[in-house]
């Protein structure tokens, strides 16, 4: 898969949530995806979902880190 295809895949994940978030929230996440892609890091569907959750105020960064730690310990 090319760099562009990987980046587009991340944007496709975000598009699934387009109707659930405001234009400003969408653009912030879109910018994050682009910034990560510049560094050759491409966001997975789960990572995009978590950014959406944070933008919507459903979870804080600290709570998200705690979830990741809990998941790591469980595996």
VOGU-3710 file (C-alpha; in Angstrom, 3 decimals, decimal comma):
1> xxxxxxxxxx> 0,000/0,000/0,000  1,362/3,425/-0,905  1,764/6,358/1,457  -1,218/8,106/-0,152  -3,399/5,013/0,163  -2,516/4,660/3,849  -3,279/8,333/4,484  -6,559/8,073/2,583  -7,529/5,026/4,632  -7,198/7,114/7,798
11> xxxxxxxxxx> -9,364/9,840/6,247  -11,923/7,191/5,273  -12,138/6,142/8,929  -12,826/9,763/9,871  -15,517/10,130/7,209  -17,569/7,496/9,041  -18,058/10,035/11,844  -18,604/13,124/9,676  -22,263/13,474/10,661  -21,578/12,983/14,378
21> xxxxxxxxxx> -19,156/15,876/14,894  -19,032/19,551/14,009  -17,125/20,911/11,039  -14,489/22,333/13,385  -14,055/19,024/15,203  -13,808/17,212/11,878  -11,143/19,632/10,660  -9,088/19,271/13,842  -9,046/15,493/13,476  -8,370/15,816/9,748
31> xxxxxxxxxx> -5,342/17,998/10,556  -4,127/15,459/13,106  -4,363/12,691/10,510  -2,405/14,798/8,034  0,261/15,689/10,588  0,699/12,063/11,578  0,904/10,978/7,927  3,745/13,436/7,325  5,655/11,455/9,947  4,707/8,163/8,230
41> xxxxxxxxxx> 2,280/7,321/11,025  -1,204/6,381/9,891  -4,132/6,300/12,272  -6,144/3,127/12,593  -9,917/3,038/12,765  -9,743/2,678/16,545  -7,367/5,624/16,896  -9,652/7,824/14,790  -12,631/6,667/16,855  -10,811/7,680/20,024
51> xxxxxxxxxx> -10,048/11,127/18,595  -13,751/11,509/17,813  -14,622/10,488/21,375  -12,215/13,094/22,715  -13,584/15,821/20,434  -17,136/15,013/21,539  -16,082/15,238/25,183  -16,925/11,598/25,824  -13,475/10,819/27,163  -10,469/12,800/28,332
61> xxxxxxxxxx> -6,889/12,152/27,295  -6,151/10,829/30,791  -9,102/8,436/30,650  -8,005/7,238/27,226  -4,476/6,553/28,469  -5,955/4,634/31,403  -7,998/2,544/28,921  -4,879/1,743/26,904  -2,975/0,745/30,046  -5,859/-1,428/31,205
71> xxxxx> -6,042/-3,113/27,794  -2,290/-3,767/27,841  -2,458/-5,337/31,267  -5,382/-7,529/30,228  -3,505/-8,939/27,241
//
